[in-house]
Amino acid sequence: MSSSVKKRLRSVRFHFLTILLGLIMIYPLVWLLMSSFKSNRTMFQNTFSLWPTEWDILKNYQSGWSGVSGIPFGKFILNTLIVDLIGTAGCVVFSVMAAYAFARIQFVGRKFWFTCCIITMLIPSQVMVVPQYIIFKKMGLINTLISLALPWFFGTAFFVFLIMQFIRGLPIELDEAAEIDGCSRIGIFFRIIFPLTSPAIVTSTIFSFYWIWQDFFQPLVFMSKPQLYTVSLALNLFLDPNSLNNYGGLFAMSIISLIPVIAIFLIFQKYLVEGIATTGMKN
């Protein structure tokens, strides 16, 4: 067998396995979408069947959008957007500032504080919820949207590390040239570092938006008023062990809740790939 034939066979095998793996990964999402078209009565008659035997599209999406206990689902989406936008903005800005300080500014104890920052990645987020709850309780922030955005607002160690590695890949001569021209540290940060690190910043923004959007544990602990629930908590309201479960509304609103995340990923996909691919590379 010639080398060209072997190369073609390897290519065919690679693409076949890739497509197969892609279908396996996307199947749950397709199942969720098609289940949102089924009636509650026939929802689980044939679990593995994608095609509905009884269509109930309008009823599912109308009942889901009307919400629970008189609270429309749009209110839950608005709550989540408020928390997400505030938390993501603060998280990314403070992470960039910390990354710039660790990467470019020489100060006493820099390595020690950077090590402490990285060590926090080993601490499960659930461990921090109890002290956060005690602090927010004393500050009167429980049952407010601020309590959901504040834990994210001041950055995370992962984004600090990601952006710092990107900044280290930028030539130090850019900073030195700016200093010669009379640019201050703040000017260098906003005029040079911030624009050049846009791929890493967009990557951090996408991850932060997704993590805050799907967060379930913190809203569950900090919130007890249904009108302040986020999407992740609101979806759980469609399941009531004491009455009829609205699976059609649950699946329909699950699809609606995925639209912002998928849209942001598709819009900024180029920057996401570039930010991950070039992080840590030296020029």
C-alpha positions as CSV (number, residue, x, y, z in Angstrom):
1,M,0.0,0.0,0.0
2,S,1.4,3.4,-1.0
3,S,2.1,6.2,1.4
4,S,-0.6,8.4,-0.3
5,V,-3.2,5.8,0.3
6,K,-2.2,5.3,3.9
7,K,-2.4,9.1,4.4
8,R,-5.9,9.2,2.9
9,L,-7.0,6.3,5.1
10,R,-5.7,8.0,8.2
11,S,-7.4,11.2,7.2
12,V,-10.7,9.4,6.6
13,R,-10.4,7.6,10.0
14,F,-9.6,10.8,11.8
15,H,-12.6,12.7,10.3
16,F,-14.9,9.7,10.9
17,L,-13.9,9.6,14.6
18,T,-14.1,13.3,15.0
19,I,-17.6,13.5,13.5
20,L,-18.7,10.5,15.6
21,L,-17.4,12.2,18.8
22,G,-19.0,15.5,17.8
23,L,-22.4,13.7,17.4
24,I,-22.1,12.1,20.8
25,M,-21.3,15.4,22.4
26,I,-24.1,17.3,20.7
27,Y,-26.7,14.6,21.2
28,P,-27.8,15.8,24.7
29,L,-28.4,19.3,23.4
30,V,-30.4,18.0,20.4
31,W,-32.4,15.8,22.8
32,L,-33.1,18.8,25.0
33,L,-34.3,20.9,22.0
34,M,-36.6,18.2,20.6
35,S,-37.9,17.4,24.1
36,S,-39.1,21.0,24.4
37,F,-41.4,20.3,21.4
38,K,-43.0,17.2,23.0
39,S,-46.1,17.2,25.2
40,N,-45.7,16.3,28.9
41,R,-47.9,13.3,28.4
42,T,-45.5,11.7,25.8
43,M,-42.3,13.2,27.1
44,F,-40.8,10.0,28.5
45,Q,-42.7,7.3,26.6
46,N,-39.7,6.7,24.4
47,T,-36.8,8.5,26.0
48,F,-34.3,7.9,23.2
49,S,-36.6,9.1,20.5
50,L,-35.8,12.6,19.2
51,W,-38.9,13.0,17.0
52,P,-42.0,14.0,19.0
53,T,-45.1,11.8,18.7
54,E,-47.3,14.6,20.0
55,W,-46.2,18.2,19.4
56,D,-46.8,20.9,22.0
57,I,-44.4,23.7,21.1
58,L,-46.5,26.7,21.8
59,K,-47.9,25.4,25.1
60,N,-44.4,24.5,26.4
61,Y,-42.8,27.8,25.5
62,Q,-45.8,29.8,26.6
63,S,-46.1,28.0,30.0
64,G,-42.4,28.3,30.5
65,W,-42.2,32.0,29.7
66,S,-45.1,32.7,32.0
67,G,-42.9,31.5,34.8
68,V,-43.8,30.2,38.2
69,S,-45.9,31.7,41.0
70,G,-46.8,34.7,38.9
71,I,-43.2,35.6,38.2
72,P,-42.4,35.6,34.4
73,F,-39.3,33.9,33.3
74,G,-38.1,37.2,31.7
75,K,-37.6,38.5,35.3
76,F,-35.2,35.6,36.1
77,I,-33.3,36.3,32.9
78,L,-33.1,40.0,33.8
79,N,-31.8,39.2,37.3
80,T,-29.1,36.9,35.8
81,L,-28.0,39.5,33.2
82,I,-27.6,42.2,35.9
83,V,-25.5,39.9,38.1
84,D,-23.6,38.6,35.1
85,L,-22.7,41.9,33.6
86,I,-21.7,43.5,36.9
87,G,-19.7,40.4,38.0
88,T,-18.0,39.9,34.6
89,A,-17.0,43.6,34.2
90,G,-15.4,43.7,37.7
91,C,-13.8,40.3,37.4
92,V,-12.1,41.0,34.1
93,V,-11.0,44.6,35.0
94,F,-9.5,43.7,38.3
95,S,-7.9,40.5,36.9
96,V,-6.2,42.5,34.2
97,M,-4.9,45.1,36.7
98,A,-3.6,42.4,39.0
99,A,-2.0,40.5,36.0
100,Y,-0.3,43.7,34.8
101,A,1.1,44.3,38.3
102,F,2.5,40.8,38.6
103,A,3.9,40.8,35.1
104,R,5.5,44.2,34.8
105,I,5.8,46.0,38.1
106,Q,8.6,45.1,40.5
107,F,7.5,45.3,44.1
108,V,8.4,43.7,47.4
109,G,7.0,40.3,47.9
110,R,5.7,40.0,44.3
111,K,6.5,36.3,44.0
112,F,5.0,35.6,47.4
113,W,1.7,37.3,46.7
114,F,1.5,35.7,43.2
115,T,2.0,32.3,44.8
116,C,-0.8,33.1,47.3
117,C,-3.0,34.1,44.4
118,I,-2.4,30.8,42.6
119,I,-2.9,28.8,45.7
120,T,-6.4,30.1,46.0
121,M,-7.2,28.1,42.8
122,L,-6.9,24.9,45.0
123,I,-9.7,26.1,47.3
124,P,-13.1,24.8,46.2
125,S,-15.5,27.7,45.8
126,Q,-18.1,25.9,48.0
127,V,-15.7,26.3,51.0
128,M,-15.8,30.1,50.6
129,V,-19.6,30.3,50.6
130,V,-20.0,30.1,54.4
131,P,-17.6,33.0,55.3
132,Q,-19.1,35.0,52.4
133,Y,-22.6,34.3,53.8
134,I,-21.6,35.5,57.3
135,I,-20.0,38.7,55.9
136,F,-23.0,39.5,53.6
137,K,-25.4,38.8,56.4
138,K,-23.7,41.4,58.6
139,M,-23.6,43.8,55.7
140,G,-27.3,43.3,55.0
141,L,-26.7,42.0,51.5
142,I,-28.5,38.7,51.7
143,N,-31.4,38.5,49.3
144,T,-29.9,41.2,47.0
145,L,-28.4,40.8,43.6
146,I,-25.2,42.5,44.9
147,S,-24.4,39.4,47.0
148,L,-24.3,37.3,43.8
149,A,-22.0,39.7,41.9
150,L,-19.7,40.6,44.7
151,P,-17.8,37.3,45.0
152,W,-16.9,37.5,41.3
153,F,-16.2,41.2,41.2
154,F,-12.6,41.5,42.3
155,G,-11.2,38.9,39.9
156,T,-10.1,35.3,40.0
157,A,-6.7,33.6,40.2
158,F,-7.3,31.7,36.9
159,F,-7.9,34.9,34.9
160,V,-4.9,36.7,36.6
161,F,-2.7,33.8,35.6
162,L,-4.1,33.6,32.0
163,I,-3.7,37.3,31.3
164,M,-0.4,37.6,33.1
165,Q,1.0,34.9,30.8
166,F,-0.3,36.8,27.8
167,I,1.3,40.0,29.0
168,R,4.7,38.3,29.5
169,G,4.6,37.4,25.9
170,L,4.5,41.1,24.9
171,P,8.0,42.7,24.3
172,I,9.2,44.7,27.3
173,E,10.6,47.2,24.8
174,L,7.1,48.5,24.3
175,D,6.9,49.6,27.9
176,E,10.4,51.1,27.8
177,A,9.7,53.1,24.6
178,A,6.5,54.4,26.2
179,E,8.4,55.5,29.4
180,I,11.0,57.3,27.2
181,D,8.1,59.2,25.6
182,G,6.9,60.2,29.1
183,C,4.1,57.8,29.5
184,S,3.2,56.8,33.1
185,R,2.5,53.3,34.4
186,I,-1.2,54.0,34.1
187,G,-0.8,55.3,30.6
188,I,1.2,52.3,29.6
189,F,-1.5,50.0,31.0
190,F,-4.4,51.7,29.2
191,R,-2.7,52.7,26.0
192,I,-0.4,49.7,25.3
193,I,-1.1,46.6,27.6
194,F,-4.9,46.8,27.6
195,P,-5.4,46.9,23.8
196,L,-2.7,44.3,23.1
197,T,-4.2,41.8,25.6
198,S,-7.6,42.0,24.1
199,P,-7.6,38.3,23.0
200,A,-6.9,37.2,26.6
201,I,-9.4,39.7,28.0
202,V,-12.2,38.5,25.6
203,T,-11.3,34.9,26.6
204,S,-11.6,35.8,30.3
205,T,-14.9,37.6,29.6
206,I,-16.5,34.6,27.9
207,F,-15.5,32.2,30.6
208,S,-16.6,34.6,33.4
209,F,-19.9,35.2,31.7
210,Y,-20.5,31.5,31.3
211,W,-19.5,30.6,34.9
212,I,-21.7,33.3,36.5
213,W,-24.6,32.5,34.2
214,Q,-24.7,28.9,35.1
215,D,-23.8,29.3,38.8
216,F,-26.3,27.5,41.0
217,F,-24.8,27.0,44.4
218,Q,-24.2,30.7,45.4
219,P,-27.8,31.8,44.4
220,L,-29.2,28.8,46.3
221,V,-27.4,29.9,49.5
222,F,-27.8,33.7,49.3
223,M,-31.3,33.9,47.9
224,S,-34.7,33.0,49.4
225,K,-37.0,35.4,47.5
226,P,-38.2,33.8,44.2
227,Q,-38.5,37.2,42.5
228,L,-34.7,37.6,42.9
229,Y,-33.8,34.1,41.6
230,T,-31.4,33.7,38.7
231,V,-32.1,31.4,35.7
232,S,-30.3,28.4,37.3
233,L,-32.6,28.5,40.3
234,A,-35.7,29.4,38.4
235,L,-35.4,26.3,36.2
236,N,-35.6,24.2,39.3
237,L,-39.0,25.7,40.1
238,F,-40.6,23.9,37.2
239,L,-40.2,20.6,39.1
240,D,-42.5,20.2,42.1
241,P,-42.7,16.8,43.8
242,N,-46.0,17.8,45.4
243,S,-47.8,18.5,42.0
244,L,-47.4,18.0,38.3
245,N,-43.9,18.6,36.9
246,N,-43.8,21.0,33.9
247,Y,-41.1,19.2,32.0
248,G,-42.2,20.9,28.7
249,G,-41.7,24.4,30.2
250,L,-38.5,23.3,31.9
251,F,-36.9,22.1,28.6
252,A,-38.2,25.1,26.7
253,M,-36.8,27.6,29.1
254,S,-33.5,25.6,29.3
255,I,-33.2,26.2,25.5
256,I,-34.0,29.9,26.0
257,S,-31.4,30.2,28.7
258,L,-28.7,28.8,26.4
259,I,-29.2,31.4,23.7
260,P,-27.1,34.2,25.4
261,V,-24.2,31.9,26.1
262,I,-24.1,30.4,22.6
263,A,-24.5,33.8,21.0
264,I,-21.6,35.3,22.9
265,F,-19.4,32.2,22.1
266,L,-20.2,32.4,18.4
267,I,-19.6,36.2,18.2
268,F,-16.2,36.1,20.0
269,Q,-15.1,32.6,19.0
270,K,-12.1,34.0,17.0
271,Y,-10.8,35.9,20.0
272,L,-11.4,32.9,22.3
273,V,-9.2,30.6,20.2
274,E,-6.6,33.3,19.7
275,G,-6.4,34.1,23.4
276,I,-6.0,30.5,24.4
277,A,-3.5,29.7,21.6
278,T,-1.2,32.6,22.2
279,T,-1.3,32.7,26.0
280,G,2.2,32.0,27.4
281,M,4.0,32.3,24.0
282,K,7.1,34.4,24.0
283,N,7.8,36.8,21.1
